[in-house]
């Protein structure tokens, strides 16, 4: 049995953060019914280049596997009636619309509780459903800028830099998936649903975590650090080797003497200037200069073989190298999925491992692929063709 089998989630979603949230729930067996607009080409991510064809794209495939797609005009009276009938048999209604839109579309708990008192509604938006910016759209890049991420990324003296991936979108997607499951758990226990409100703004502030606490309570001013170093733990940073780079992280006191021993410089560990975290931070420049000189004398492979298992160390891989690591296959993180437009696609598997369940991956649906299945189930067999002709579905 699938871990989330029997769970039905209606999702009014598009592009990145929202589909990323429901992707993981669908992988674990939830029935995610994706509502797409029949007056357009559906989810805008179906057309994301460079790999797009026939109203499908590899971008869309990466975020929408294991889901069902129906087309439905929610702004029409007939479409609203169908939507409400679907709500009766569902556990949750999810959306990643602008913060003020769920109320306008009447898809929040207050407007649906008379249909299904246990329904959980979850909104993933840019700035939340409350507050002065609820009506404004937001995107990952903007929030990385707005909430301090870019100010902390990159080398000192260089322009602020964003993360190479949509880290705010994906972090918020994970928070939304968690929030949705919390709401469903509560509804099943209490018999009453609720609104779940998750935003890019809140999440991107939340992940500042300890830096925020340091600033709010001690006026600590975080800054960019050379070679992506940890702000206080020394040495925990990028080191250039003879041929590339490695990251070494001495985040426990026991690792520093081991590092010095393997580097052939045991005297550094007994030097009072480097005897503990605070001493190493106070004398960081002197210590790092010596370590950098040593690391440059050997290749990355040498240091990886020498230090692995003794001191936390990792290579600085390209995306290509990351995806071809043996561990990625051993952990079932590269999986084949058969699709209509792209043949067999290699995709990333779910990172959530459940011992009693082996995931089965199905390609993302084409627009309206599950119309007949869902609408027949709802009792629209006779009206089906008329609904298509009139543009309701």
Secondary structure, DSSP 8 states (H G I E B T S, - for coil): --TTTT-EEEEE--TTHHHHHHHHHHHTT-EEEEEE-TTTTSSGGGG-SSSEETTEEHHHHHHHTT-EEEE--TTSHHHHHHHHHHHHT-SEEEE---TTHHHHHT-SHHHHTTT-TT-EEEEEESS-SSSTTTTS---HHHHHHHTTHHHHSS-TTS-----SS-HHHHHHHHHHHHHHHHHHHHHHHHS--EEEEEEHHHHHHHTTHHHHHHHHHH-------GGG--SSSTTEEEEE-SSSEEEEE--SHHHHHHHHHHTT-THHHH-GGGSSHHHHHHTHHHHHHHHHHHHTTS-HHHHHHHHTTTS-EEE---HHHHHT-HHHHHTT-EEEEEETTTEEEEEE--S---TT----------TTTTHHHHHHHTT-TTTHHHHHHTT--
